[in-house]
Amino acid sequence: MIASPNRLFRIVATAEAITWAGLLAGMFLKYVTDTTELGVQVFGPIHGAVFIAYCVTTVVVAVDQRWSAGRLVGGLAASVPPFLTLWFERYAGRHGLLADSWRLRSDAAARSGLERPVGWLVRNPAQGLVAALVAVVALFGIAMLAGPPVG
């Protein structure tokens, strides 16, 4: 079973912040101390994959929990500045945006649009996890084809 929206979002938001910390440390070593590129080489791709996972998770949770478009955009935007995902996760928890159960666990709850595929993900957790991993890998692959960030 997929963790509750609350638990899943907390885990992924925290992972995104941790990988940001690793990437920032790597960038410090590369650009400030000019000692090694290893931190960027390791944490760059890891952070990229977790960033995409955070965005996918944010959309899934937002659809399931019926967030407004503004809150969805805010959740996605929180992935850009370092560590803001932690603040947004706490904000979402305080404002009742993260339930302890999936609303779309029931077929009847999924009415239209994105609710149907998200409902399928929630009702079929093993296949949903595979689908989510495929989405993250595909998006990561597209990003890598586009090339690493300039810098």
Steps between C-alpha positions, in 0.01 A plus 500: 500500500622851418569703810239759590518830310634659817781247549591471131520876453708543816749231393545634147517867611769407754695297244490796261644729768771248595613462140502881469740509797725244333498691173573831673791341688629359172468841335691659789785252453501547124459875467620650829783275615577375148592162647272241338205456268401169659219649714334656196552186293335286770231729639410675173327198344362380835349840570365517145319168540364587845392843373294329229363251756395792721319668209321175405407439865374857536269462200367162621436627853349827372255312277407253773460767768327748267748781539426824318709580194679767703601256770618252239713770337631599844592140577681463170674838537622393846730250329714771342657692794710283730310350797165669424336159460537454876318828565226415249449154650449658843272766351293232327474302824391803704237595242343154470629434149649160590258234620587172665313304233460509124170650387523323163538152650137444398406467131199723558717789622686530169267701282691653212822647365809412698298335777463180298871428446589618851223281641642205307845572646358505852290183457785308333802591710749250353418595143471863609852494642633351177310761297634780720857370469461473122373860491793623709754307290345624174493862615854468637615354166343789310669746734836330450456510121437873530830522683611586850438848636757750382744604767 
